[in-house]
Amino acid sequence: MYLASDQFEHAGWLDDLEAAADTLDLSGETRSHAGDLFLSNVPDNDRSKPAMLGACLYAGALVAGEQPTQSEVADAVGVSRLAVQQRWKPLVESVGLDAPDW
């Protein structure tokens, strides 16, 4: 869980999430899930934040029933596909869902 002040502290990252979601034409539900995941799992290291943002956006899309590819999400966020691939499953599992095993 996160504090309301976290939204203020990480507003720039949430703006980046919204911009990537706009690029991919993702739903409000996906954006909400992705934002919650990001704020609940913000890494301390600024270098890790873009990769986590991409993973949260991808995981949020899956939870919401949307299916962008990892490459599409990675391109929209500006990270490698591998960065998304390595981080999304633990995020899905952290909210108590079973990650698909494809």
MDTraj code that builds the backbone (N, CA, C; nanometers):
import mdtraj as md
import numpy as np

residues = "MET TYR LEU ALA SER ASP GLN PHE GLU HIS ALA GLY TRP LEU ASP ASP LEU GLU ALA ALA ALA ASP THR LEU ASP LEU SER GLY GLU THR ARG SER HIS ALA GLY ASP LEU PHE LEU SER ASN VAL PRO ASP ASN ASP ARG SER LYS PRO ALA MET LEU GLY ALA CYS LEU TYR ALA GLY ALA LEU VAL ALA GLY GLU GLN PRO THR GLN SER GLU VAL ALA ASP ALA VAL GLY VAL SER ARG LEU ALA VAL GLN GLN ARG TRP LYS PRO LEU VAL GLU SER VAL GLY LEU ASP ALA PRO ASP TRP".split()
xyz = np.array([
    [0.0843, -0.1186, 0.0000],
    [0.0000, 0.0000, 0.0000],
    [0.0884, 0.1243, 0.0000],
    [0.0318, 0.2342, -0.0325],
    [0.1091, 0.3572, -0.0406],
    [0.0319, 0.4711, 0.0252],
    [0.1030, 0.5781, 0.0522],
    [0.0438, 0.6969, 0.1138],
    [-0.0016, 0.7951, 0.0062],
    [-0.0950, 0.8800, 0.0427],
    [-0.1413, 0.9822, -0.0519],
    [-0.0260, 1.0734, -0.0931],
    [0.0674, 1.0966, -0.0038],
    [0.1822, 1.1823, -0.0354],
    [0.2714, 1.1192, -0.1427],
    [0.2650, 0.9865, -0.1564],
    [0.3437, 0.9196, -0.2601],
    [0.2989, 0.9635, -0.3999],
    [0.1685, 0.9892, -0.4156],
    [0.1192, 1.0364, -0.5454],
    [0.1811, 1.1706, -0.5805],
    [0.1946, 1.2566, -0.4812],
    [0.2548, 1.3875, -0.5040],
    [0.4045, 1.3724, -0.5324],
    [0.4705, 1.2905, -0.4517],
    [0.6151, 1.2723, -0.4646],
    [0.6541, 1.2126, -0.6005],
    [0.5707, 1.1256, -0.6518],
    [0.6021, 1.0564, -0.7765],
    [0.5125, 1.1011, -0.8934],
    [0.4628, 1.2225, -0.8853],
    [0.3711, 1.2748, -0.9877],
    [0.4332, 1.2713, -1.1271],
    [0.5597, 1.3006, -1.1389],
    [0.6260, 1.2979, -1.2693],
    [0.6258, 1.1590, -1.3309],
    [0.6478, 1.0590, -1.2479],
    [0.6454, 0.9210, -1.2970],
    [0.5043, 0.8804, -1.3373],
    [0.4071, 0.9250, -1.2606],
    [0.2675, 0.8944, -1.2955],
    [0.2273, 0.9645, -1.4250],
    [0.2826, 1.0828, -1.4489],
    [0.2597, 1.1513, -1.5767],
    [0.3194, 1.0705, -1.6922],
    [0.4384, 1.0140, -1.6684],
    [0.5005, 0.9298, -1.7710],
    [0.4159, 0.8057, -1.7976],
    [0.3590, 0.7491, -1.6922],
    [0.2705, 0.6338, -1.7070],
    [0.1493, 0.6701, -1.7923],
    [0.0897, 0.7845, -1.7641],
    [-0.0264, 0.8306, -1.8416],
    [0.0105, 0.8530, -1.9879],
    [0.1271, 0.9108, -2.0123],
    [0.1699, 0.9356, -2.1502],
    [0.1882, 0.8035, -2.2260],
    [0.2492, 0.7061, -2.1605],
    [0.2679, 0.5751, -2.2245],
    [0.1327, 0.5083, -2.2477],
    [0.0422, 0.5186, -2.1510],
    [-0.0917, 0.4605, -2.1655],
    [-0.1678, 0.5286, -2.2795],
    [-0.1485, 0.6600, -2.2959],
    [-0.2103, 0.7308, -2.4086],
    [-0.1571, 0.6767, -2.5410],
    [-0.0263, 0.6577, -2.5486],
    [0.0362, 0.6056, -2.6694],
    [-0.0228, 0.4704, -2.7073],
    [-0.0504, 0.3885, -2.6059],
    [-0.1016, 0.2534, -2.6290],
    [-0.2543, 0.2473, -2.6294],
    [-0.3177, 0.3603, -2.6044],
    [-0.4636, 0.3680, -2.5995],
    [-0.5220, 0.2676, -2.4990],
    [-0.4663, 0.2682, -2.3773],
    [-0.5102, 0.1770, -2.2717],
    [-0.6222, 0.2393, -2.1890],
    [-0.7027, 0.1540, -2.1298],
    [-0.8218, 0.1968, -2.0557],
    [-0.7879, 0.2635, -1.9223],
    [-0.8865, 0.3292, -1.8670],
    [-0.8742, 0.3893, -1.7352],
    [-0.8500, 0.2848, -1.6278],
    [-0.9093, 0.1678, -1.6454],
    [-0.8882, 0.0591, -1.5483],
    [-0.7415, 0.0166, -1.5478],
    [-0.6839, 0.0023, -1.6648],
    [-0.5420, -0.0333, -1.6748],
    [-0.4564, 0.0729, -1.6086],
    [-0.4859, 0.1986, -1.6356],
    [-0.4082, 0.3091, -1.5783],
    [-0.4171, 0.3092, -1.4265],
    [-0.5360, 0.2830, -1.3744],
    [-0.5555, 0.2796, -1.2296],
    [-0.4755, 0.1651, -1.1661],
    [-0.4858, 0.0455, -1.2249],
    [-0.4098, -0.0690, -1.1732],
    [-0.2599, -0.0413, -1.1804],
    [-0.2147, 0.0099, -1.2929],
    [-0.0723, 0.0353, -1.3125],
    [-0.0207, 0.1402, -1.2140],
    [-0.0975, 0.2458, -1.1941],
    [-0.0566, 0.3491, -1.0982],
    [-0.0489, 0.2953, -0.9570],
    [-0.1480, 0.2162, -0.9175],
    [-0.1464, 0.1558, -0.7840],
    [-0.0272, 0.0627, -0.7668],
    [-0.0011, -0.0191, -0.8683],
    [0.1136, -0.1092, -0.8620],
    [0.2440, -0.0316, -0.8503],
    [0.2570, 0.0733, -0.9304],
    [0.3807, 0.1512, -0.9273],
    [0.4006, 0.2160, -0.7909],
    [0.2975, 0.2815, -0.7407],
    [0.3111, 0.3506, -0.6126],
    [0.3344, 0.2538, -0.4966],
    [0.2903, 0.1313, -0.5116],
    [0.3111, 0.0306, -0.4073],
    [0.4476, -0.0373, -0.4182],
    [0.5158, -0.0161, -0.5297],
    [0.6432, -0.0851, -0.5539],
    [0.7523, 0.0063, -0.6077],
    [0.7482, 0.1339, -0.5736],
    [0.8467, 0.2289, -0.6274],
    [0.9868, 0.1896, -0.5794],
    [1.0787, 0.1646, -0.6730],
    [1.2157, 0.1333, -0.6314],
    [1.2858, 0.2572, -0.5769],
    [1.3828, 0.2349, -0.4918],
    [1.4592, 0.3459, -0.4352],
    [1.5509, 0.4093, -0.5393],
    [1.6047, 0.3277, -0.6263],
    [1.6999, 0.3733, -0.7266],
    [1.6258, 0.4336, -0.8458],
    [1.6554, 0.5574, -0.8798],
    [1.5894, 0.6236, -0.9932],
    [1.6124, 0.5511, -1.1254],
    [1.7267, 0.4829, -1.1392],
    [1.7547, 0.4103, -1.2637],
    [1.6585, 0.2947, -1.2842],
    [1.6025, 0.2409, -1.1752],
    [1.5114, 0.1264, -1.1834],
    [1.3665, 0.1675, -1.2065],
    [1.3363, 0.2940, -1.1870],
    [1.1970, 0.3387, -1.1958],
    [1.1352, 0.3242, -1.3345],
    [1.2041, 0.3567, -1.4428],
    [1.1407, 0.3385, -1.5743],
    [1.1046, 0.1922, -1.6021],
    [1.1934, 0.1004, -1.5664],
    [1.1651, -0.0417, -1.5883],
    [1.0458, -0.0859, -1.5045],
    [1.0402, -0.0405, -1.3801],
    [0.9270, -0.0757, -1.2946],
    [0.7984, -0.0153, -1.3496],
    [0.8066, 0.1059, -1.4013],
    [0.6895, 0.1700, -1.4611],
    [0.6362, 0.0871, -1.5781],
    [0.7261, 0.0407, -1.6632],
    [0.6853, -0.0433, -1.7754],
    [0.6226, -0.1734, -1.7295],
    [0.6830, -0.2363, -1.6309],
    [0.6293, -0.3622, -1.5783],
    [0.4923, -0.3405, -1.5157],
    [0.4756, -0.2309, -1.4442],
    [0.3460, -0.2003, -1.3823],
    [0.2395, -0.1738, -1.4878],
    [0.2762, -0.1059, -1.5938],
    [0.1805, -0.0788, -1.7008],
    [0.1396, -0.2093, -1.7702],
    [0.2354, -0.2954, -1.7949],
    [0.2053, -0.4237, -1.8584],
    [0.1186, -0.5099, -1.7663],
    [0.1574, -0.5197, -1.6394],
    [0.0801, -0.6003, -1.5438],
    [-0.0600, -0.5426, -1.5249],
    [-0.0704, -0.4115, -1.5167],
    [-0.2013, -0.3475, -1.5028],
    [-0.2913, -0.3767, -1.6217],
    [-0.2322, -0.3797, -1.7401],
    [-0.3096, -0.4118, -1.8610],
    [-0.3602, -0.5553, -1.8560],
    [-0.2748, -0.6472, -1.8140],
    [-0.3173, -0.7869, -1.8057],
    [-0.4301, -0.8043, -1.7051],
    [-0.4174, -0.7403, -1.5903],
    [-0.5206, -0.7501, -1.4872],
    [-0.6527, -0.6942, -1.5389],
    [-0.6451, -0.5892, -1.6195],
    [-0.7659, -0.5260, -1.6737],
    [-0.8199, -0.5981, -1.7977],
    [-0.7509, -0.7015, -1.8424],
    [-0.7988, -0.7769, -1.9570],
    [-0.7527, -0.7239, -2.0918],
    [-0.6573, -0.6330, -2.0910],
    [-0.6021, -0.5823, -2.2170],
    [-0.4746, -0.6600, -2.2477],
    [-0.4332, -0.6589, -2.3725],
    [-0.3199, -0.7419, -2.4109],
    [-0.2180, -0.6708, -2.4988],
    [-0.1591, -0.5615, -2.4517],
    [-0.0488, -0.5051, -2.5287],
    [0.0704, -0.6011, -2.5173],
    [0.1580, -0.5985, -2.6139],
    [0.2769, -0.6836, -2.6034],
    [0.3781, -0.6169, -2.5103],
    [0.4692, -0.7000, -2.4607],
    [0.5752, -0.6445, -2.3767],
    [0.6587, -0.5435, -2.4557],
    [0.6797, -0.5716, -2.5830],
    [0.7572, -0.4800, -2.6673],
    [0.6862, -0.3465, -2.6858],
    [0.5545, -0.3506, -2.7058],
    [0.4784, -0.2259, -2.7216],
    [0.4874, -0.1415, -2.5954],
    [0.4721, -0.2055, -2.4798],
    [0.4803, -0.1326, -2.3523],
    [0.6215, -0.0781, -2.3332],
    [0.7198, -0.1614, -2.3578],
    [0.8590, -0.1186, -2.3413],
    [0.8905, 0.0020, -2.4301],
    [0.8468, -0.0026, -2.5545],
    [0.8704, 0.1092, -2.6463],
    [0.8007, 0.2362, -2.5986],
    [0.6782, 0.2226, -2.5494],
    [0.6029, 0.3396, -2.5037],
    [0.6656, 0.4032, -2.3809],
    [0.7277, 0.3211, -2.2967],
    [0.7901, 0.3715, -2.1732],
    [0.9348, 0.4131, -2.1982],
    [0.9983, 0.3512, -2.2968],
    [1.1380, 0.3835, -2.3266],
    [1.2369, 0.2933, -2.2543],
    [1.1991, 0.1662, -2.2363],
    [1.2882, 0.0682, -2.1738],
    [1.2962, -0.0539, -2.2657],
    [1.3791, -0.1486, -2.2292],
    [1.3894, -0.2704, -2.3096],
    [1.2745, -0.3657, -2.2769],
    [1.2438, -0.4517, -2.3718],
    [1.1416, -0.5533, -2.3485],
    [1.1836, -0.6439, -2.2335],
    [1.3116, -0.6720, -2.2237],
    [1.3635, -0.7574, -2.1178],
    [1.3380, -0.6964, -1.9797],
    [1.3457, -0.5651, -1.9698],
    [1.3187, -0.4986, -1.8416],
    [1.1750, -0.5217, -1.7965],
    [1.0827, -0.5189, -1.8903],
    [0.9417, -0.5463, -1.8590],
    [0.9243, -0.6935, -1.8283],
    [0.9825, -0.7782, -1.9126],
    [0.9666, -0.9230, -1.8982],
    [1.0137, -0.9727, -1.7616],
    [1.1217, -0.9179, -1.7113],
    [1.1783, -0.9658, -1.5855],
    [1.1016, -0.9194, -1.4620],
    [1.0153, -0.8204, -1.4743],
    [0.9532, -0.7608, -1.3567],
    [0.8020, -0.7790, -1.3435],
    [0.7318, -0.8133, -1.4509],
    [0.5858, -0.8081, -1.4437],
    [0.5237, -0.9213, -1.3638],
    [0.5765, -1.0432, -1.3708],
    [0.5139, -1.1554, -1.3005],
    [0.5115, -1.1366, -1.1491],
    [0.6225, -1.0952, -1.0872],
    [0.6168, -1.0730, -0.9422],
    [0.5144, -0.9664, -0.9028],
    [0.4927, -0.8687, -0.9890],
    [0.3923, -0.7657, -0.9598],
    [0.2519, -0.8245, -0.9577],
    [0.2213, -0.9056, -1.0568],
    [0.0892, -0.9688, -1.0628],
    [0.0697, -1.0585, -0.9413],
    [0.1718, -1.1357, -0.9076],
    [0.1629, -1.2253, -0.7928],
    [0.1558, -1.1490, -0.6607],
    [0.2136, -1.0289, -0.6551],
    [0.2119, -0.9498, -0.5315],
    [0.0716, -0.9020, -0.4943],
    [-0.0187, -0.9003, -0.5915],
    [-0.1573, -0.8610, -0.5615],
    [-0.2472, -0.9826, -0.5467],
    [-0.1853, -1.1002, -0.5379],
    [-0.2614, -1.2214, -0.5111],
    [-0.3214, -1.2895, -0.6325],
    [-0.2723, -1.2556, -0.7514],
    [-0.3218, -1.3190, -0.8742],
    [-0.2178, -1.4173, -0.9258],
    [-0.2640, -1.5174, -0.9961],
    [-0.1739, -1.6120, -1.0596],
    [-0.1316, -1.5562, -1.1945],
    [-0.0022, -1.5449, -1.2128],
    [0.0495, -1.4961, -1.3419],
    [0.0370, -1.6065, -1.4448],
    [-0.0034, -1.5724, -1.5671],
    [-0.0082, -1.6730, -1.6721],
    [0.1315, -1.7306, -1.6942],
    [0.1399, -1.8541, -1.7351],
    [0.2707, -1.9158, -1.7540],
    [0.3051, -1.9360, -1.9009],
    [0.2650, -1.8411, -1.9851],
    [0.3024, -1.8509, -2.1249],
    [0.4316, -1.7819, -2.1500],
])
top = md.Topology()
chain = top.add_chain()
for i, resn in enumerate(residues, 1):
    res = top.add_residue(resn, chain, resSeq=i)
    for name in ("N", "CA", "C"):
        top.add_atom(name, md.element.get_by_symbol(name[0]), res)
traj = md.Trajectory(xyz[None], top)
